[in-house]
Structure formats: C-alpha cells, structure tokens
C-alpha cells in the first residue's frame, strides 16, 4: 500500500509524486478530503494509523477492487 497527496481537476488526479509510476495500471481507492486547510506533515506512525482506520471503514470497497 502507498499513500500520497494530489489535487483533483475534472476526472484527473494531479500529483508531483514520480514514484507512482511503478504502480501504473494498479487499481486505487481515492479518499477526497472536504477540508480546505493546508497540509501538515505527520509522522509515519500517525499516517499508518489513519490509513488503517480508513481501510477498516472502507473494507467493502477494497473487497470490490480485489475481484
């Protein structure tokens, strides 16, 4: 699993994260934040905790992607 940030414009997600190229063709789940505040840097531990929480809350979406 991998997490990054980007901006949605139309039906495209823009990011400057070039390491995404290695995931070309992979299925993704996109979580859109309604929050308009600036991004802040968080520790890996906090990021993993948040990510695990989102995965648990959206388990059905991940099951559909696995099909």
N, C-alpha and C positions, 0 to 999 in steps of 0.2 A: 504494500500500500504506500501511497505517496501523497503528500499534501502540498499545495502551492496556492498562490492568490492570483487573481486576474480581474478583468473587467468585462462585463457582457455588453456587447453592442450588436443590436439586431439579434441574429441567432448564432453569433460567434463569440467565443471567449478569448480575449486577448491577454497574454501574459508574456513577460520577458524571460521566462524560465526556460532556457535552452535544454535543460536536462529532460524535458518532456518528450523530446524526440525519440528516446528509447522506448517510450510507451505507444508509439504510433500504431494505430489500429486497435488499441485496447478499449474496452467499454469503461465508462466513467459514471460516477454519481456526482452531480453538481449541487452544492448547497449554496443558495443565494442568501446573503445577509441583507436584511432590511435596514440595517444600521448605516447611517451616512457618516459616521465618525472616522477619523484617521486610523490606520492600522497601527498596532503596537507590537513590539517583539515580545514573544513569550518563550519560556523555556521548553525544551523538548518534552519534559515530563508533563507540563500543562497541555501542550499540543496533543500528546498521545492520549491523555485523559479525556480531552474534548472530543478527539477523533473516535475513541472507543464509545463514548456516550452517544455520538451521532450514529455510529454503526448500530448500536443496540436499538436506538429509536427507529431506525430505518431498515431493520433486518429484512423485511419483506421485499423492499426494493433491491437489496443485494441478492436475495434468492432469485428474483426475476432475472437479474443480469446474469446469473450463473447458468441459466437454462440455455 
